[in-house]
């Protein structure tokens, strides 16, 4: 699988008549290559007489790919959701190694952002239904564009999903954690809830934990969703407060191993933790 970040067609660029923008788009698409283990590759190719590895590099693992249009600015238009964060890449890799968790299930993703994790799950794990959610209007618009770019979007903002060529029912929801009510949880009857890089601001931790708690409490006893959260730990105190809030709400946490296989290019030195939540 190959991630083509910051994709922009020449037609659009020509309309913009902005050569600087063209350069930025294609230059920054390569920015994650710096995290690739080049020294390991060099050592292997030097010591190996076989060309098998080169063949594997040239040939994409699945023949499929994920295309994204995103913003390279960390914060843009008042949100952090217009860029793909490392934990999203990690969670996508983990999902590809645990397809049984998602196959044939109904999935809700909180804070979908640009949609990389969800698009990967839809393409590789064959869920029955996938609900992308976010609350910022610009993020939702760009998310919709990325879904269309990957042939996954059927309706602009679906209130009822429709099956597409992938066989997955796709929905996009405007879900504001601060105002979500019990009616939201009853309507969103899902088997799995996932999120990545949603623990970055101490001010949103309480409403995030409340949201997760409501999902677990409102679910029928035999339909309590599995929850998986991937977090890049940038501020240890913020992440610790999230874990404390979970514990205070009666939500148990299990740290689970991360992905073994490298598919996406991102900084592997970042501290990323995956946890499973349950009552």
C-alpha positions in Angstrom: 0.0 0.0 0.0 1.3 3.4 -0.9 0.3 6.7 0.6 0.2 9.6 -1.9 -0.1 12.5 0.4 -0.9 16.0 -0.7 -2.0 14.9 -4.1 -3.1 17.7 -6.4 -4.0 17.4 -10.1 -2.3 19.4 -12.8 -5.7 20.6 -14.0 -6.3 22.3 -10.6 -2.8 23.7 -10.5 -3.1 25.1 -14.0 -6.2 26.9 -13.0 -4.5 28.3 -10.0 -1.5 29.4 -12.2 0.7 29.1 -9.1 4.0 27.3 -9.7 5.0 27.8 -6.1 2.0 25.8 -5.0 2.8 23.1 -7.5 6.3 22.8 -6.1 5.1 22.8 -2.4 2.6 20.0 -3.1 5.1 17.6 -4.7 8.0 18.6 -2.5 6.1 18.0 0.8 4.6 14.8 -0.5 8.2 13.4 0.0 8.7 14.8 3.5 8.0 11.5 5.3 10.7 9.7 3.4 13.2 11.0 6.0 11.8 8.5 8.5 12.5 5.6 6.2 15.3 3.2 7.6 17.7 3.9 4.8 20.7 2.6 6.6 19.0 -0.8 7.1 18.1 -1.0 3.4 21.6 0.0 2.4 23.1 -2.7 4.6 20.8 -5.4 3.4 21.3 -4.6 -0.3 25.1 -4.5 0.2 25.2 -7.9 2.0 22.5 -9.7 -0.1 23.1 -11.3 -3.4 19.4 -11.6 -4.0 17.3 -9.0 -5.8 14.1 -10.2 -4.1 13.9 -7.2 -1.8 14.1 -4.7 -4.6 11.3 -6.6 -6.4 9.2 -6.3 -3.3 9.9 -2.6 -2.9 9.0 -1.9 -6.5 5.8 -4.0 -6.3 3.2 -2.5 -3.9 2.1 -5.1 -1.3 -1.5 -5.2 -2.3 -1.6 -3.4 -5.6 -3.9 -0.8 -3.9 -3.2 2.6 -2.6 -4.6 5.5 -0.5 -4.7 9.0 -2.0 -5.0 12.0 0.2 -5.3 15.7 -0.2 -4.1 17.4 3.0 -2.5 20.5 4.4 1.1 20.4 5.6 0.5 23.1 8.2 0.2 21.6 11.7 -2.7 24.0 12.5 -4.7 25.4 9.6 -8.1 27.1 9.4 -8.4 26.8 13.2 -8.0 23.0 13.3 -5.4 20.3 13.5 -7.6 18.0 11.4 -6.3 18.9 8.0 -3.1 16.9 8.3 -2.5 13.2 8.8 -0.9 12.5 12.2 1.5 9.6 13.0 -0.9 7.7 15.3 -3.4 7.5 12.3 -0.7 5.8 10.3 0.2 3.4 13.1 -3.5 2.5 13.7 -4.0 1.9 10.0 -1.0 -0.5 10.0 -2.4 -2.2 13.1 -5.8 -2.6 11.5 -4.3 -4.4 8.5 -2.7 -6.9 10.8 -6.0 -7.5 12.7 -8.6 -7.6 9.9 -10.7 -10.0 11.9 -11.7 -7.2 14.3 -13.1 -5.1 11.5 -14.3 -7.6 8.8 -18.1 -7.6 8.5 -18.5 -5.2 11.5 -19.9 -1.7 11.8 -17.1 0.8 12.7 -17.2 4.3 14.1 -14.1 6.5 13.9 -13.9 9.5 16.1 -11.9 12.5 14.8 -11.4 11.0 11.4 -9.5 14.0 10.1 -8.3 13.5 6.5 -9.6 9.9 6.6 -6.4 7.8 6.1 -7.2 5.2 8.8 -10.8 4.8 7.7 -10.0 4.6 4.0 -7.3 1.9 4.8 -9.8 -0.1 6.9 -12.5 0.2 4.2 -10.1 -1.0 1.5 -8.2 -3.7 3.5 -10.5 -5.0 6.2 -13.9 -5.2 4.5 -16.1 -3.9 7.3 -19.9 -3.9 6.8 -20.3 -0.2 7.6 -17.8 2.6 8.3 -18.8 5.9 9.9 -16.3 8.7 9.6 -16.9 11.5 12.0 -15.5 14.9 12.8 -16.9 18.3 13.8 -14.9 21.0 11.9 -16.7 21.9 8.6 -13.5 22.3 6.6 -12.3 19.0 7.8 -15.5 17.3 6.9 -15.4 18.9 3.4 -11.8 17.8 2.8 -12.6 14.3 4.2 -15.4 14.0 1.7 -13.0 14.9 -1.1 -10.6 12.2 0.0 -13.3 9.6 0.2 -14.3 10.5 -3.4 -10.7 10.4 -4.4 -10.5 6.8 -3.2 -13.9 5.8 -4.8 -15.5 5.4 -1.4 -17.9 8.3 -1.2 -21.5 7.8 -2.3 -23.4 10.8 -0.9 -22.0 14.2 0.2 -23.1 13.7 3.8 -24.9 10.5 4.2 -27.7 10.2 6.7 -28.3 6.7 5.5 -25.3 4.9 4.1 -25.2 3.2 0.7 -23.0 0.4 -0.5 -20.4 1.4 -3.0 -18.0 -0.6 -5.2 -16.0 -1.7 -2.2 -19.1 -3.3 -0.7 -18.7 -1.1 2.4 -21.6 1.2 3.6 -20.0 4.6 4.0 -21.3 7.4 6.2 -20.0 10.8 7.3 -21.2 12.3 10.5 -20.8 15.7 12.1 -20.2 14.6 15.7 -19.4 17.3 18.2 -18.1 15.6 21.4 -19.3 18.5 23.6 -23.0 18.3 22.6 -23.4 14.6 21.7 -26.5 13.2 23.5 -27.7 9.7 24.3 -29.8 9.8 21.1 -26.6 10.0 19.1 -25.3 6.8 20.8 -28.5 4.9 20.3 -28.5 5.8 16.6 -24.9 4.8 16.2 -25.2 1.1 16.8 -21.6 0.0 16.1 -19.4 -3.0 16.9 -16.1 -1.1 17.0 -15.0 2.4 17.9 -11.6 3.7 16.9 -9.7 7.0 17.2 -6.2 8.2 16.7 -4.3 11.3 17.9 -7.4 12.7 19.7 -5.5 13.2 23.0 -3.6 16.4 22.4 -5.5 19.1 24.3 -6.2 18.8 28.0 -9.3 20.9 27.6 -11.0 18.3 25.4 -10.0 15.3 27.5 -13.1 15.4 29.8 -15.6 15.5 26.9 -13.8 12.8 25.0 -13.9 10.5 28.1 -17.5 11.3 28.6 -18.2 10.4 25.0 -16.4 7.1 25.3 -18.2 6.3 28.6 -21.6 7.1 27.1 -20.9 4.7 24.2 -20.1 1.9 26.6 -23.0 2.6 29.0 -25.7 3.1 26.4 -24.9 0.0 24.4 -26.9 -3.1 25.0 -25.2 -5.7 27.2 -24.5 -8.1 24.3 -23.5 -5.3 21.9 -20.9 -3.3 23.8 -18.5 -2.0 21.2 -14.8 -2.7 21.3 -12.8 0.5 21.5 -9.2 1.1 20.3 -7.4 4.4 20.8 -4.0 5.2 19.3 -2.1 8.2 20.7 1.2 9.9 20.0 2.4 10.9 23.4 3.7 14.4 22.9 2.8 15.7 26.4 3.1 13.1 29.1 0.9 15.0 31.5 -1.9 15.5 29.0 -1.9 11.7 28.2 -1.7 10.8 31.9 -4.7 13.0 32.6 -6.6 11.1 29.8 -5.7 7.8 31.5 -6.8 9.1 34.9 -10.1 10.4 33.5 -10.8 7.0 32.0 -10.0 5.2 35.3 -12.3 7.7 37.2 -15.1 6.9 34.7 -14.8 3.2 35.4 -13.3 2.5 32.0 -10.6 -0.1 32.0 -7.6 0.1 29.7 -5.2 -2.5 28.2 -2.1 -1.5 26.4 -1.8 -3.6 23.2 1.2 -4.3 21.0 1.6 -2.0 18.0 1.9 -3.1 14.4 4.9 -5.3 13.4 5.0 -4.6 9.7 6.0 -1.2 8.3 3.7 0.0 5.5 3.5 3.8 5.9 6.4 6.2 6.2 6.4 8.0 9.5 8.8 8.8 12.4 9.2 5.5 14.2 10.9 7.2 17.1 7.7 8.8 18.1 6.1 7.3 21.2 2.8 5.9 20.1 0.6 3.9 22.4 -2.4 1.7 21.5 -5.0 0.9 24.2 -8.2 -1.1 24.2 -11.0 0.2 26.4 -13.8 -1.8 28.1 -15.9 -1.6 31.2 
